[in-house]
């Protein structure tokens, strides 16, 4: 269920850019027990919204579309928590370096919440 052509493509592109930014954060983490643990968790949660969104675009039904969008939202929320942990520890210095990616994560979460609400309201 593809939503408005160019807008859907822009969101896909934005999610890919976000995943690349997450990869950059992962690569900047220290090579320590906790750095490696968080790196693994963050790399999984932070790179999965883009392909999950791609799958949602080919949803077999509105219910399937909503489910896949909710999976992307769940992964974005998990990513946000990992980024906050990295910032509060701080595992990357200065911790303010993470502000732009945290802001982007919050914006993407808001987009997904609104999209899911619209899809549910229209079902």
DSSP file (Angstrom, degrees, kcal/mol; ACC not computed):
  #  RESIDUE AA STRUCTURE BP1 BP2  ACC     N-H-->O    O-->H-N    N-H-->O    O-->H-N    TCO  KAPPA ALPHA  PHI   PSI    X-CA   Y-CA   Z-CA
    1    1 A X              0   0    0      0, 0.0     2,-0.4     0, 0.0    57,-0.1   0.000 360.0 360.0 360.0  91.0    0.0    0.0    0.0
    2    2 A X        -     0   0    0     55,-0.2     2,-0.2    57,-0.1     3,-0.2  -0.623 360.0-148.0 -83.0 132.3    2.1    2.8   -1.3
    3    3 A X        -     0   0    0     -2,-0.4     5,-0.4     1,-0.2    -1,-0.0  -0.517  61.8 -26.7 -90.7 167.6    1.2    6.3   -0.1
    4    4 A X  S >> S-     0   0    0     -2,-0.2     4,-2.1     3,-0.1     3,-0.8   0.257  74.2-122.2 -19.1 102.0    1.7    9.4   -2.2
    5    5 A X  H 3> S+     0   0    0      1,-0.3     4,-2.1     2,-0.2     5,-0.2   0.635 101.4  33.4 -17.7 -75.7    4.5    8.5   -4.7
    6    6 A X  H 3> S+     0   0    0      1,-0.2     4,-2.7     2,-0.2    -1,-0.3   0.876 118.6  53.7 -64.4 -38.5    7.2   11.2   -4.1
    7    7 A X  H <> S+     0   0    0     -3,-0.8     4,-2.0     2,-0.2    -1,-0.2   0.914 109.1  48.5 -62.8 -42.9    6.4   11.5   -0.4
    8    8 A X  H  X S+     0   0    0     -4,-2.1     4,-2.2    -5,-0.4    -1,-0.2   0.907 112.2  49.3 -63.8 -41.2    6.8    7.7    0.2
    9    9 A X  H  X S+     0   0    0     -4,-2.1     4,-2.6    -5,-0.3    -2,-0.2   0.909 108.6  53.1 -64.7 -41.4   10.1    7.8   -1.7
   10   10 A X  H  X S+     0   0    0     -4,-2.7     4,-2.4     1,-0.2    -1,-0.2   0.891 109.1  48.9 -61.7 -39.3   11.4   10.7    0.4
   11   11 A X  H  X S+     0   0    0     -4,-2.0     4,-2.5     2,-0.2    -1,-0.2   0.910 110.6  50.5 -67.5 -41.4   10.6    8.8    3.6
   12   12 A X  H  X S+     0   0    0     -4,-2.2     4,-2.0     2,-0.2    -2,-0.2   0.937 112.6  46.8 -59.1 -46.4   12.4    5.7    2.3
   13   13 A X  H  X S+     0   0    0     -4,-2.6     4,-2.5     1,-0.2    -2,-0.2   0.891 111.4  51.5 -63.1 -40.5   15.4    7.8    1.4
   14   14 A X  H  X S+     0   0    0     -4,-2.4     4,-2.2     1,-0.2    -1,-0.2   0.886 108.9  50.8 -64.7 -39.4   15.3    9.6    4.8
   15   15 A X  H  X S+     0   0    0     -4,-2.5     4,-2.3     2,-0.2    35,-0.3   0.870 109.8  50.1 -67.1 -36.9   15.2    6.2    6.6
   16   16 A X  H  X S+     0   0    0     -4,-2.0     4,-2.2     2,-0.2    -2,-0.2   0.925 110.6  49.5 -66.6 -43.7   18.2    5.0    4.6
   17   17 A X  H  X S+     0   0    0     -4,-2.5     4,-2.1     1,-0.2    -2,-0.2   0.898 110.4  51.4 -60.4 -39.7   20.1    8.2    5.5
   18   18 A X  H  X S+     0   0    0     -4,-2.2     4,-2.4     2,-0.2    -2,-0.2   0.919 107.7  52.2 -62.5 -44.1   19.2    7.6    9.1
   19   19 A X  H  X S+     0   0    0     -4,-2.3     4,-2.4     1,-0.2    -1,-0.2   0.893 108.6  50.8 -59.8 -40.5   20.5    4.1    9.0
   20   20 A X  H  X S+     0   0    0     -4,-2.2     4,-2.0     2,-0.2    -1,-0.2   0.898 109.4  50.6 -64.7 -40.1   23.8    5.4    7.6
   21   21 A X  H  X S+     0   0    0     -4,-2.1     4,-1.9     2,-0.2    -2,-0.2   0.895 109.4  51.1 -64.1 -39.3   24.0    7.9   10.4
   22   22 A X  H  X S+     0   0    0     -4,-2.4     4,-2.8     2,-0.2    -2,-0.2   0.917 107.5  53.0 -62.8 -43.1   23.3    5.1   12.9
   23   23 A X  H  X S+     0   0    0     -4,-2.4     4,-2.5     1,-0.2    -2,-0.2   0.899 107.0  52.7 -59.2 -40.4   26.1    3.0   11.3
   24   24 A X  H  X S+     0   0    0     -4,-2.0     4,-0.9     2,-0.2    -1,-0.2   0.894 109.9  47.9 -62.7 -39.6   28.5    6.0   11.8
   25   25 A X  H >X S+     0   0    0     -4,-1.9     3,-0.8     2,-0.2     4,-0.7   0.934 110.6  51.7 -64.7 -45.8   27.5    6.2   15.5
   26   26 A X  H >< S+     0   0    0     -4,-2.8     3,-1.1     1,-0.3    -2,-0.2   0.913 108.9  50.6 -56.8 -44.4   28.1    2.4   15.8
   27   27 A X  H 3< S+     0   0    0     -4,-2.5    -1,-0.3     1,-0.2    -2,-0.2   0.714 107.7  54.4 -69.5 -19.5   31.6    2.7   14.3
   28   28 A X  H << S+     0   0    0     -4,-0.9    -1,-0.2    -3,-0.8    -2,-0.2   0.548  84.6 108.0 -89.5  -8.4   32.5    5.6   16.7
   29   29 A X  S << S-     0   0    0     -3,-1.1    63,-0.1    -4,-0.7     6,-0.0  -0.352  80.3 -97.7 -69.7 150.6   31.6    3.5   19.8
   30   30 A X        -     0   0    0     61,-0.3     2,-1.8     1,-0.1    -1,-0.1  -0.316  28.9-114.9 -67.6 150.9   34.5    2.4   21.9
   31   31 A X  S    S+     0   0    0      4,-0.1     2,-0.3    -3,-0.1    -1,-0.1  -0.585  76.4 115.7 -85.2  76.1   35.9   -1.2   21.5
   32   32 A X  S  > S-     0   0    0     -2,-1.8     4,-2.9     1,-0.1     5,-0.3  -0.800  83.2 -92.2-134.2 173.8   34.8   -2.3   25.0
   33   33 A X  H  > S+     0   0    0     -2,-0.3     4,-2.0     1,-0.2     5,-0.1   0.951 127.6  36.3 -56.2 -50.6   32.4   -4.8   26.4
   34   34 A X  H  > S+     0   0    0      2,-0.2     4,-2.9     1,-0.2     5,-0.3   0.886 115.6  54.9 -73.2 -37.3   29.6   -2.3   26.7
   35   35 A X  H  > S+     0   0    0      1,-0.2     4,-2.2     2,-0.2    -1,-0.2   0.916 111.8  44.6 -59.8 -42.6   30.5   -0.5   23.5
   36   36 A X  H  X S+     0   0    0     -4,-2.9     4,-2.0     2,-0.2    -1,-0.2   0.882 113.1  50.9 -69.9 -38.5   30.4   -3.7   21.6
   37   37 A X  H  X S+     0   0    0     -4,-2.0     4,-2.1    -5,-0.3    -2,-0.2   0.961 114.7  42.1 -62.2 -51.5   27.1   -4.8   23.2
   38   38 A X  H  X S+     0   0    0     -4,-2.9     4,-3.3     1,-0.2     5,-0.3   0.878 110.4  58.6 -65.0 -36.6   25.4   -1.5   22.4
   39   39 A X  H  X S+     0   0    0     -4,-2.2     4,-2.3    -5,-0.3    -1,-0.2   0.919 108.1  45.7 -58.3 -43.8   27.0   -1.4   18.9
   40   40 A X  H  X S+     0   0    0     -4,-2.0     4,-1.6     2,-0.2    -1,-0.2   0.926 116.2  44.3 -65.6 -45.0   25.3   -4.7   18.1
   41   41 A X  H  X S+     0   0    0     -4,-2.1     4,-2.6     1,-0.2     5,-0.3   0.931 116.3  46.2 -65.1 -46.2   21.9   -3.7   19.5
   42   42 A X  H  X S+     0   0    0     -4,-3.3     4,-2.8     1,-0.2     5,-0.3   0.881 108.9  54.8 -66.9 -38.9   22.0   -0.3   17.9
   43   43 A X  H  X S+     0   0    0     -4,-2.3     4,-0.9    -5,-0.3    -1,-0.2   0.885 112.7  44.1 -64.3 -35.6   23.1   -1.6   14.5
   44   44 A X  H  X S+     0   0    0     -4,-1.6     4,-0.9    -5,-0.2    -2,-0.2   0.959 120.5  37.6 -71.7 -51.0   20.1   -4.0   14.4
   45   45 A X  H  X S+     0   0    0     -4,-2.6     4,-0.6     1,-0.2    34,-0.2   0.874 117.8  50.0 -71.0 -35.6   17.5   -1.6   15.6
   46   46 A X  H  < S+     0   0    0     -4,-2.8    -1,-0.2    -5,-0.3     4,-0.2   0.698 114.2  42.1 -79.8 -19.1   18.8    1.5   13.8
   47   47 A X  H  X S+     0   0    0     -4,-0.9     4,-0.7    -5,-0.3    -1,-0.2   0.558 100.6  71.8-101.5  -8.8   19.1   -0.1   10.4
   48   48 A X  H  X S+     0   0    0     -4,-0.9     4,-2.2     1,-0.2     5,-0.3   0.772  79.0  70.9 -81.5 -25.4   15.9   -2.1   10.4
   49   49 A X  H  X S+     0   0    0     -4,-0.6     4,-2.5     1,-0.2     5,-0.2   0.893  95.9  54.9 -59.4 -37.1   13.3    0.7    9.9
   50   50 A X  H  > S+     0   0    0    -35,-0.3     4,-2.1    -3,-0.2    -1,-0.2   0.963 113.3  38.2 -62.8 -53.5   14.3    1.3    6.3
   51   51 A X  H  X S+     0   0    0     -4,-0.7     4,-2.1     1,-0.2    -1,-0.2   0.866 116.1  53.6 -67.7 -32.0   13.8   -2.3    5.0
   52   52 A X  H  X S+     0   0    0     -4,-2.2     4,-2.1     2,-0.2    -1,-0.2   0.895 108.8  49.1 -66.2 -37.8   10.7   -2.7    7.2
   53   53 A X  H  X S+     0   0    0     -4,-2.5     4,-1.7    -5,-0.3    -2,-0.2   0.908 108.4  54.2 -65.4 -40.6    9.2    0.4    5.7
   54   54 A X  H  < S+     0   0    0     -4,-2.1     4,-0.5     1,-0.2    -2,-0.2   0.901 108.9  48.5 -58.6 -40.8   10.1   -1.0    2.3
   55   55 A X  H >< S+     0   0    0     -4,-2.1     3,-1.3     1,-0.2    -1,-0.2   0.880 105.8  57.7 -65.6 -38.0    8.2   -4.1    3.1
   56   56 A X  H >< S+     0   0    0     -4,-2.1     3,-1.9     1,-0.3    -1,-0.2   0.855  97.1  62.3 -60.8 -34.2    5.2   -2.1    4.4
   57   57 A X  T 3< S+     0   0    0     -4,-1.7    -1,-0.3     1,-0.3    -2,-0.2   0.726 107.4  44.2 -65.4 -19.9    5.0   -0.5    0.9
   58   58 A X  T <  S+     0   0    0     -3,-1.3    -1,-0.3    -4,-0.5    -2,-0.2   0.044  84.6 154.9-109.3  24.0    4.3   -3.9   -0.5
   59   59 A X    <   -     0   0    0     -3,-1.9   -57,-0.1     1,-0.1    -3,-0.1  -0.200  45.4-138.6 -54.5 140.5    1.8   -4.9    2.3
   60   60 A X  S    S-     0   0    0      1,-0.1     2,-0.3   -59,-0.1    -1,-0.1   0.664  83.2  -0.1 -76.6 -16.4   -0.7   -7.5    1.2
   61   61 A X  S  > S-     0   0    0      1,-0.1     4,-2.5   -60,-0.0     5,-0.1  -0.949  81.8 -96.0-158.2 170.9   -3.5   -5.6    3.0
   62   62 A X  H  > S+     0   0    0     -2,-0.3     4,-2.8     1,-0.2     5,-0.2   0.895 125.7  54.0 -62.2 -38.3   -4.0   -2.5    5.1
   63   63 A X  H  > S+     0   0    0      2,-0.2     4,-2.3     1,-0.2    -1,-0.2   0.909 109.7  46.7 -62.0 -42.2   -3.7   -4.7    8.2
   64   64 A X  H  > S+     0   0    0      2,-0.2     4,-2.4     1,-0.2     5,-0.2   0.903 111.5  51.8 -65.8 -41.9   -0.3   -6.0    6.9
   65   65 A X  H  X S+     0   0    0     -4,-2.5     4,-2.3     2,-0.2    -2,-0.2   0.940 111.2  47.1 -58.1 -48.9    0.8   -2.4    6.1
   66   66 A X  H  X S+     0   0    0     -4,-2.8     4,-2.4     1,-0.2    -2,-0.2   0.910 110.8  52.2 -61.7 -43.5   -0.1   -1.2    9.6
   67   67 A X  H  X S+     0   0    0     -4,-2.3     4,-1.7     1,-0.2    -1,-0.2   0.932 111.5  45.6 -59.0 -47.0    1.7   -4.2   11.2
   68   68 A X  H  X S+     0   0    0     -4,-2.4     4,-1.9     1,-0.2    -1,-0.2   0.854 111.4  52.5 -68.8 -34.0    4.9   -3.5    9.2
   69   69 A X  H  X S+     0   0    0     -4,-2.3     4,-2.3    -5,-0.2    -1,-0.2   0.893 108.0  52.0 -65.6 -38.9    4.7    0.2   10.0
   70   70 A X  H  X S+     0   0    0     -4,-2.4     4,-2.5     2,-0.2    -2,-0.2   0.846 106.2  54.1 -66.2 -33.7    4.3   -0.7   13.7
   71   71 A X  H  X S+     0   0    0     -4,-1.7     4,-2.1     2,-0.2    -1,-0.2   0.929 109.2  48.1 -64.3 -44.8    7.5   -2.8   13.5
   72   72 A X  H  X S+     0   0    0     -4,-1.9     4,-2.2     1,-0.2    -2,-0.2   0.921 111.7  50.0 -60.4 -43.9    9.4    0.1   12.0
   73   73 A X  H  X S+     0   0    0     -4,-2.3     4,-2.4     1,-0.2    -2,-0.2   0.913 108.7  52.2 -61.2 -44.1    8.1    2.4   14.8
   74   74 A X  H  X S+     0   0    0     -4,-2.5     4,-2.1     1,-0.2    -1,-0.2   0.910 110.6  48.0 -58.4 -43.8    9.1   -0.2   17.5
   75   75 A X  H  X S+     0   0    0     -4,-2.1     4,-2.5     2,-0.2    -1,-0.2   0.870 109.9  52.2 -68.2 -36.9   12.6   -0.3   16.1
   76   76 A X  H  X S+     0   0    0     -4,-2.2     4,-2.2     2,-0.2    -2,-0.2   0.909 109.7  49.3 -64.5 -41.1   12.8    3.5   15.9
   77   77 A X  H  X S+     0   0    0     -4,-2.4     4,-1.7     2,-0.2    -2,-0.2   0.900 111.4  48.9 -65.5 -39.7   11.8    3.7   19.6
   78   78 A X  H  X S+     0   0    0     -4,-2.1     4,-2.2     1,-0.2    -2,-0.2   0.924 109.9  52.1 -63.9 -43.3   14.4    1.1   20.6
   79   79 A X  H  X S+     0   0    0     -4,-2.5     4,-2.6     1,-0.2    -2,-0.2   0.901 106.0  55.0 -58.4 -42.0   17.0    3.0   18.6
   80   80 A X  H  X S+     0   0    0     -4,-2.2     4,-2.2     1,-0.2    -1,-0.2   0.904 107.4  49.3 -59.0 -43.2   16.1    6.2   20.4
   81   81 A X  H  X S+     0   0    0     -4,-1.7     4,-2.2     2,-0.2    -1,-0.2   0.924 110.8  49.4 -64.8 -44.4   16.7    4.5   23.8
   82   82 A X  H  X S+     0   0    0     -4,-2.2     4,-2.3     1,-0.2    -2,-0.2   0.915 110.6  50.8 -60.9 -42.5   20.1    3.2   22.8
   83   83 A X  H  X S+     0   0    0     -4,-2.6     4,-2.3     1,-0.2    -1,-0.2   0.898 109.0  51.3 -62.9 -40.1   21.1    6.6   21.5
   84   84 A X  H  X S+     0   0    0     -4,-2.2     4,-2.9     2,-0.2    -1,-0.2   0.899 108.9  51.3 -63.1 -40.1   20.1    8.2   24.8
   85   85 A X  H  X S+     0   0    0     -4,-2.2     4,-2.0     2,-0.2    -2,-0.2   0.928 109.9  49.3 -61.8 -44.2   22.2    5.6   26.7
   86   86 A X  H  X>S+     0   0    0     -4,-2.3     5,-2.7     1,-0.2     4,-0.7   0.905 114.4  46.2 -60.4 -41.6   25.2    6.4   24.6
   87   87 A X  H  <5S+     0   0    0     -4,-2.3     3,-0.3     3,-0.2    -2,-0.2   0.911 113.8  46.4 -68.7 -43.4   24.7   10.1   25.2
   88   88 A X  H  <5S+     0   0    0     -4,-2.9    -1,-0.2     1,-0.2    -2,-0.2   0.774 118.6  39.9 -74.4 -25.2   24.1    9.8   29.0
   89   89 A X  H  <5S-     0   0    0     -4,-2.0    -1,-0.2    -5,-0.2    -2,-0.2   0.901 108.9-130.1 -62.7 -45.8   27.1    7.5   29.6
   90   90 A X  T  <5 +     0   0    0     -4,-0.7    -3,-0.2    -3,-0.3    -4,-0.1   0.708  51.0 159.8 -83.9 134.4   28.8    9.3   27.5
   91   91 A X  S   <S+     0   0    0     -5,-2.7     2,-0.4     1,-0.2   -61,-0.3   0.620  75.0  44.4 -91.7 -16.4   30.3    6.7   25.1
   92   92 A X  S    S-     0   0    0     -6,-0.7     2,-0.4   -63,-0.1    -2,-0.2  -0.998  96.6-111.6-126.0 131.6   30.7    9.3   22.4
   93   93 A X  S    S+     0   0    0     -2,-0.4     2,-0.1     1,-0.1    -6,-0.0  -0.917  95.6  28.6-120.0 145.8   32.1   12.7   23.3
   94   94 A X  S >  S-     0   0    0     -2,-0.4     3,-2.2    -7,-0.1     4,-0.2   0.641  78.7-149.8 -71.2 150.8   31.0   15.3   23.4
   95   95 A X  G >  S+     0   0    0      1,-0.3     3,-1.7     2,-0.2     4,-0.2   0.739  91.2  73.9 -60.5 -21.8   27.6   13.9   24.1
   96   96 A X  G >  S+     0   0    0      1,-0.3     3,-1.8     2,-0.2     4,-0.4   0.708  76.4  79.8 -64.4 -18.8   26.0   16.8   22.2
   97   97 A X  G <  S+     0   0    0     -3,-2.2     4,-0.4     1,-0.3     3,-0.3   0.771  88.4  56.6 -57.9 -24.8   27.2   15.2   19.0
   98   98 A X  G <> S+     0   0    0     -3,-1.7     4,-2.4    -4,-0.2    -1,-0.3   0.570  79.8  91.6 -86.0  -8.5   24.2   12.9   19.2
   99   99 A X  H <> S+     0   0    0     -3,-1.8     4,-2.5     1,-0.2     5,-0.2   0.909  84.8  49.8 -55.5 -47.1   21.6   15.7   19.4
  100  100 A X  H  > S+     0   0    0     -4,-0.4     4,-2.2    -3,-0.3    -1,-0.2   0.909 113.5  44.8 -61.9 -40.5   21.0   15.8   15.6
  101  101 A X  H  > S+     0   0    0     -4,-0.4     4,-2.3     2,-0.2    -1,-0.2   0.859 112.9  51.7 -72.8 -32.5   20.5   12.1   15.2
  102  102 A X  H  X S+     0   0    0     -4,-2.4     4,-2.3     2,-0.2    -2,-0.2   0.905 110.3  49.3 -65.1 -41.0   18.2   12.0   18.3
  103  103 A X  H  X S+     0   0    0     -4,-2.5     4,-2.3    -5,-0.2    -2,-0.2   0.916 111.5  48.5 -63.8 -43.0   16.2   14.8   16.8
  104  104 A X  H  X S+     0   0    0     -4,-2.2     4,-2.6     2,-0.2    -2,-0.2   0.904 110.0  52.0 -64.2 -40.6   15.9   13.0   13.5
  105  105 A X  H  X S+     0   0    0     -4,-2.3     4,-2.4     1,-0.2    -2,-0.2   0.918 109.8  49.3 -61.3 -43.4   14.9    9.8   15.4
  106  106 A X  H  X S+     0   0    0     -4,-2.3     4,-2.3     2,-0.2    -2,-0.2   0.904 110.9  50.0 -62.2 -41.7   12.1   11.8   17.2
  107  107 A X  H  X S+     0   0    0     -4,-2.3     4,-2.3     2,-0.2    -2,-0.2   0.916 110.9  48.8 -63.9 -42.8   10.9   13.2   13.9
  108  108 A X  H  X S+     0   0    0     -4,-2.6     4,-2.5     2,-0.2    -2,-0.2   0.902 109.5  52.7 -64.5 -40.1   10.8    9.8   12.3
  109  109 A X  H  X S+     0   0    0     -4,-2.4     4,-2.6     1,-0.2    -1,-0.2   0.932 109.7  49.2 -58.9 -45.3    8.9    8.4   15.3
  110  110 A X  H  X S+     0   0    0     -4,-2.3     4,-2.3     1,-0.2    -2,-0.2   0.897 109.8  51.2 -61.5 -41.0    6.3   11.2   14.9
  111  111 A X  H  X S+     0   0    0     -4,-2.3     4,-2.6     1,-0.2    -1,-0.2   0.922 112.3  46.1 -62.1 -44.6    5.9   10.5   11.2
  112  112 A X  H  X S+     0   0    0     -4,-2.5     4,-2.7     2,-0.2     5,-0.2   0.898 110.5  52.3 -68.4 -39.6    5.3    6.8   11.9
  113  113 A X  H  X S+     0   0    0     -4,-2.6     4,-2.3     1,-0.2    -1,-0.2   0.941 113.7  44.3 -59.2 -46.6    2.8    7.5   14.7
  114  114 A X  H  X S+     0   0    0     -4,-2.3     4,-2.5     2,-0.2    -2,-0.2   0.907 113.8  49.8 -65.7 -42.0    0.9    9.9   12.4
  115  115 A X  H  X S+     0   0    0     -4,-2.6     4,-2.5     2,-0.2    -2,-0.2   0.907 112.0  47.6 -64.2 -41.8    1.0    7.5    9.4
  116  116 A X  H  X S+     0   0    0     -4,-2.7     4,-2.7     2,-0.2     5,-0.2   0.920 111.4  50.8 -65.9 -42.9   -0.2    4.5   11.5
  117  117 A X  H  X S+     0   0    0     -4,-2.3     4,-2.8    -5,-0.2    -2,-0.2   0.923 111.7  47.8 -59.7 -44.4   -3.0    6.6   13.0
  118  118 A X  H  X S+     0   0    0     -4,-2.5     4,-1.9     2,-0.2    -2,-0.2   0.925 112.6  48.5 -62.1 -45.5   -4.1    7.7    9.5
  119  119 A X  H  < S+     0   0    0     -4,-2.5     4,-0.3     2,-0.2    -2,-0.2   0.898 113.7  46.6 -63.6 -40.7   -4.0    4.1    8.2
  120  120 A X  H >< S+     0   0    0     -4,-2.7     3,-1.3     1,-0.2    -2,-0.2   0.927 112.0  50.5 -66.3 -44.5   -5.9    2.8   11.2
  121  121 A X  H 3< S+     0   0    0     -4,-2.8    -1,-0.2     1,-0.3    -2,-0.2   0.824 111.5  49.5 -63.0 -31.0   -8.5    5.6   10.9
  122  122 A X  T 3<        0   0    0     -4,-1.9    -1,-0.3     1,-0.2    -2,-0.2   0.435 360.0 360.0 -89.4   0.4   -8.9    4.8    7.2
  123  123 A X    <         0   0    0     -3,-1.3    -1,-0.2    -4,-0.3    -2,-0.1   0.509 360.0 360.0 -89.2 360.0   -9.4    1.1    7.7
